[in-house]
Amino acid sequence: MGRTRRKDVKVNTSGPGPFLEGKCLVAMPSLQDVHFNRSVVYVCAHSEEGAMGIIVNHPAPGVNLVDLLLQLKVVDSSDATRLAEAVGDQRVLTGGPVDASRGFVLHSADYRADDATMRIDESVSMTATLDVLRAIAHGDGPRKSILALGYAGWSPGQLEQEILANSWMICPADSALLFDPEHETKYERALGVIGVDLRFLADEAGHA
């Protein structure tokens, strides 16, 4: 489907924008792409030039926030215990197949790094620099956050075509769906928000 191609999308840095920014995409059961199966994607940017989003329910195997901060030398080993007590065993997410080694932090709007933070809507922003990780490590970061490696990108018109092809459903985003650590239940919860029964969808997919 071409989702692994990198697409640099111009985004709205001044506040809420048009299209699907600030909403979630929920994968239909028929979408069997290895990266997007049973995924919930938060749309960070969407315009005529394309779209980008972060998968918010796929933990990266064997990676947690403390280990990653140590690896990036944001903190040293002497701070690891204190940091683990502060953030717990917070998992790092697989945000998508594009730029998979780059970190993106979705967070509450109470944190802003000048020229580095993109405001998505009134309650959610995104920062993709080490500034936010340093702030989290030192207790000065956003109240709520998730860290993902990589993102999902769509070329112009591609996301619209996939929605018309019934690959995605659209779901309102809320703080719990984005930020709580129960990632394994987010897919079913997102379907519940829009009143969809997964059993019905599975039956439909089986008869397609």
Secondary structure, 3 states (H helix, E strand, C coil): CCCCCCCCCCCCCCCCCCCCCCEEEEECCCCCCCCCCCCEEEEEEEECCEEEEEECCCEEEEEEHHHHHHHCCCCCHHHHHHHHHHHCCCEEEECCCEEEEEEEEEEECCCCCCCCEEECCCCEEEECCHHHHHHHHCCCCCCCEEEEEEEEEECCCHHHHHHHCCCEEEEECCHHHHHCCCHHHHHHHHHHHCCCCHHHHHHHHHCC
